């Protein structure tokens, strides 16, 4: 966003009537089916879905820009975004308990903590855009892409490929990830035996996927001989891979770089972190069908130009086209409830205006008042994120690259994979000649998670003072040693993760630890189904038909 | 005159309409693209964008003209709305002076989000309401000159100058783009290199459709 710095709801409602009138607009009408607060991806998709089925929608955000926790922030505003000043606007006491309503204050909380920055922000700072969702892509065959097409959001966002593909960090070296049979064939770092094993494995998986889809088409009369047996599908994926004879490095390729597993599959951890064969093949199927889906896309992944906040903007625009009302710079400061505090009636805006609605949906940065949905913060997961500005690509000649550090590849205590996504100026997120890298790893132990991220950064980048003469990094797909990129600036922070909650007050999911939005969008669909169980989620023909008149003017 | 298929054009230009709510942006758009006018004054709903092709110097120029979908009412236009726009019509209502006062803020927002070479037309709409005029023509003309913008007064109701306003913008964009194609110099505001991926596959908003200038 080229707009002014992130300024989270610091406008004080001092109670002066003229001040309120000058600062905030009065919203007309004052009653809606749905009111949403926050313009993150889940809130924006919900706004589009509600508007598409004819609901009246009011969508507000306290910020002057779209995105909420899914924002794309100018680098100069990142620090204030991560540590907003705690100035919750108090609701006007004068209007409390008017007629038969009870006013319950709504407060926001910071979901970020443990912020550490180092290095100097390079100039011009305004030409850097930081995505708050961490290393995140869309698979070309992702449901997010289909939602964009169905809703018409695809008119508003363009993508670039992660054309450099994926690299696997293994025993101190970076290896290209052979993610297709063609890539296996071309790979120069694999031994012949490894190629044969992997080739056979992909052939097996492709045959299963084809048989499974044919089976679902023909209702049960598929070619059973090419399907993977049920008992294998329920195995931990790592056991299935061992059964197929894949050596450790190839297992790491399949598990962490193609199936995108987060947690160590060989550790003594509790078994709920183990990915099943069924789950692993599901992601491999998505990965495979993404390669080649778009003629001018290289690889499986695409990234929105200008950053991930373009996605919520696209869905918000779709909702607006269907009649949703949009207000920025407008916090919600309180909930309106009936006298017994049993039913929500609406919301109070920072302007003091009361809005009635059937359903209120808030983003995850709002504390849920402990009414009928007790907030359980004790077992919350966290994700450690890093943002780095570096001087050159980790892979020579590539603009956008994904790097996977499998569990234990950095150090013995690393219990989860670390992902790094490098982006270049061809996405308009940084000036030419520089790159932004995002890192993340899930954790319950913050210090261990931070340690993993720092280790990954130290492994790939040299500190600025060394002028690149200190460390050489071996990239085995090239004949000569490469100088490490220089780390110009970095920031580490911790973000908590909560799932969406339903009930009379809906809270949307936060950006999670995953590489894509499947989990977030899955939760979003469930939220929609919980409020409108009989309505279709973004029907196939939601996209507006624009007037295309090619008539020539008479000259 | 040779027959051309609907999607056959030499240039596709994205043009955005901005300005206060209720100044008549949607009626300008529907008048230009479909020769329609609606007296209903409700906020814009259902309009994504509309297109129309014209001829400039023997070239087919297809205009993709975007409307705000009502998001300007409470100052919630997305930055994505401005992406790739090579032209803009900044519209005010000649009968409501406050809409002209707000033009300065619209100009600032426009310049924050678009290329320096964007062609801007200041449009004073509802000029048919002569007895209600609140913005003198000379004031608006002087403002446009200071802002390096073109200026026209229109009436979407009477179809006065609507055609002229849009064709003037499109012609000027064409001249800018033609000149720019000759200057192959380094523009810091130039769009990023490499071909973008439109998942919808339809009209992308690159200014020069038929130019084979893709590089990655």
Interface residues (C-beta under 8 A of the other chain):
Chain A: X1 X2 X3 X25 X27 X65 X66 X140 X145 X148 X149 X152 X154 X155 X156 X157 X158 X159 X160 X161 X163 X294 X296 X297 X302 X305 X306 X310 X313 X314 X316 X317 X320 X321 X322 X323 X325 X326 X327 X328 X329 X330 X399 X425 X426 X427 X428 X544 X546 X547 X548 X549 X550 X551 X552 X553 X555
Chain B: X4 X6 X7 X9 X33 X34 X45 X46 X47 X48 X49 X50 X51 X52 X53 X54 X55 X60 X62 X69 X70 X71 X73 X74 X75 X76 X78 X79 X80 X81 X83 X112 X113 X163 X167 X191 X192 X193 X194 X195 X196 X197 X198 X199 X200 X201 X204 X216
